């Protein structure tokens, strides 16, 4: 390798990671300095060109053996976490755990889970304020409680993507170094929402859903 190529190679080893870090820090700074998710989305759409080679279908499912998601609503300064979901896929008995911090969709606040017991899957429920009294504890086969099963699954990775319309809408992809952002609309004229998912190095980080033109109302999903 010539000296010139060695110099270029060494500079690339430093400059590319450095620029990526600067880009990520800049984006994070925007989120924590009064910028709303809608602001960031508008800046990306205004300053970057859509890349038709980026396809969101690769994110409709995940191969991760374990992951966590946290759900929020409200604005950046006054956001409220209303749910957390954790998937534990290691071993022969994967487990899904949903914690609702408030009543939603006809279900009380509490801890809902999908567990395996003797080759059969069960749904369980424990109230958040449980004091050890088993009278409020629920455990039943999935076939006997499909509504609770669907509740837990709706907060999974696939459920989040489905709930935000990513499976049936066309998304525009934007790329800047290792950052990628996918933007799409979902709903009709009365329920229209703009959604976007941004990733680093191909790994999903956060997904937002907001009403176009609104600076305060949005839903946020954080993938941990």
DAHULIN-V254079 format. One record per residue. N is the residue number from 1. D_CENTER is the distance of its C-alpha to the mean C-alpha in Angstrom with 1 decimal. Layout:
BEGIN
n: <N | N>
d_center: <D_CENTER | D_CENTER>
END
This chain:
BEGIN
n: <1 | 2 | 3 | 4 | 5 | 6 | 7 | 8 | 9 | 10 | 11 | 12 | 13 | 14 | 15 | 16 | 17 | 18 | 19 | 20 | 21 | 22 | 23 | 24 | 25 | 26 | 27 | 28 | 29 | 30 | 31 | 32 | 33 | 34 | 35 | 36 | 37 | 38 | 39 | 40 | 41 | 42 | 43 | 44 | 45 | 46 | 47 | 48 | 49 | 50 | 51 | 52 | 53 | 54 | 55 | 56 | 57 | 58 | 59 | 60 | 61 | 62 | 63 | 64 | 65 | 66 | 67 | 68 | 69 | 70 | 71 | 72 | 73 | 74 | 75 | 76 | 77 | 78 | 79 | 80 | 81 | 82 | 83 | 84 | 85 | 86 | 87 | 88 | 89 | 90 | 91 | 92 | 93 | 94 | 95 | 96 | 97 | 98 | 99 | 100 | 101 | 102 | 103 | 104 | 105 | 106 | 107 | 108 | 109 | 110 | 111 | 112 | 113 | 114 | 115 | 116 | 117 | 118 | 119 | 120 | 121 | 122 | 123 | 124 | 125 | 126 | 127 | 128 | 129 | 130 | 131 | 132 | 133 | 134 | 135 | 136 | 137 | 138 | 139 | 140 | 141 | 142 | 143 | 144 | 145 | 146 | 147 | 148 | 149 | 150 | 151 | 152 | 153 | 154 | 155 | 156 | 157 | 158 | 159 | 160 | 161 | 162 | 163 | 164 | 165 | 166 | 167 | 168 | 169 | 170 | 171 | 172 | 173 | 174 | 175 | 176 | 177 | 178 | 179 | 180 | 181 | 182 | 183 | 184 | 185 | 186 | 187 | 188 | 189 | 190 | 191 | 192 | 193 | 194 | 195 | 196 | 197 | 198 | 199 | 200 | 201 | 202 | 203 | 204 | 205 | 206 | 207 | 208 | 209 | 210 | 211 | 212 | 213 | 214 | 215 | 216 | 217 | 218 | 219 | 220 | 221 | 222 | 223 | 224>
d_center: <44.3 | 45.9 | 45.6 | 43.9 | 41.2 | 40.9 | 40.4 | 37.8 | 35.9 | 36.1 | 34.9 | 31.9 | 30.9 | 30.8 | 29.8 | 26.8 | 24.9 | 26.3 | 25.1 | 21.6 | 21.6 | 23.1 | 20.6 | 17.6 | 19.7 | 20.7 | 17.2 | 16.3 | 19.7 | 19.1 | 16.2 | 18.5 | 21.7 | 21.4 | 19.3 | 16.9 | 13.7 | 16.2 | 18.8 | 16.8 | 15.9 | 19.6 | 20.8 | 19.0 | 20.4 | 23.7 | 24.2 | 22.7 | 23.7 | 21.5 | 21.7 | 22.4 | 21.9 | 18.2 | 16.7 | 13.2 | 14.6 | 14.1 | 10.3 | 11.0 | 11.6 | 11.4 | 14.6 | 13.3 | 15.8 | 13.8 | 10.3 | 8.9 | 6.0 | 7.5 | 7.9 | 10.4 | 12.9 | 15.9 | 16.6 | 16.2 | 19.5 | 19.2 | 15.6 | 15.5 | 13.2 | 13.8 | 12.0 | 10.8 | 10.3 | 11.8 | 13.0 | 16.4 | 17.6 | 20.5 | 24.0 | 25.4 | 23.8 | 19.9 | 18.6 | 15.6 | 15.6 | 14.2 | 15.5 | 16.1 | 17.7 | 19.2 | 20.6 | 18.5 | 19.3 | 22.7 | 21.6 | 22.7 | 20.8 | 20.8 | 19.5 | 19.0 | 19.0 | 19.8 | 22.5 | 25.2 | 28.9 | 31.8 | 29.9 | 28.7 | 25.2 | 25.2 | 23.1 | 23.8 | 23.5 | 24.7 | 24.9 | 23.5 | 27.1 | 28.6 | 31.8 | 32.4 | 34.1 | 33.3 | 34.2 | 30.6 | 29.1 | 28.1 | 28.0 | 28.7 | 28.2 | 25.3 | 28.0 | 29.4 | 26.2 | 24.0 | 22.5 | 21.0 | 19.8 | 18.0 | 16.5 | 15.0 | 13.8 | 12.1 | 9.5 | 9.0 | 6.9 | 9.6 | 9.9 | 6.7 | 7.8 | 11.2 | 10.9 | 9.8 | 12.8 | 11.6 | 14.1 | 17.1 | 16.9 | 18.0 | 15.8 | 17.5 | 16.6 | 17.7 | 18.6 | 20.1 | 21.1 | 18.2 | 15.6 | 14.3 | 12.8 | 12.4 | 13.6 | 14.6 | 16.2 | 16.0 | 18.7 | 22.4 | 24.5 | 24.2 | 20.5 | 19.3 | 16.0 | 14.7 | 11.1 | 9.9 | 7.6 | 9.3 | 10.1 | 13.0 | 15.5 | 13.5 | 10.7 | 7.1 | 6.7 | 5.0 | 4.7 | 7.9 | 10.4 | 14.0 | 17.5 | 19.5 | 22.0 | 20.5 | 20.2 | 19.1 | 17.1 | 13.4 | 10.3 | 7.5 | 4.1 | 4.6 | 4.6 | 8.4>
END
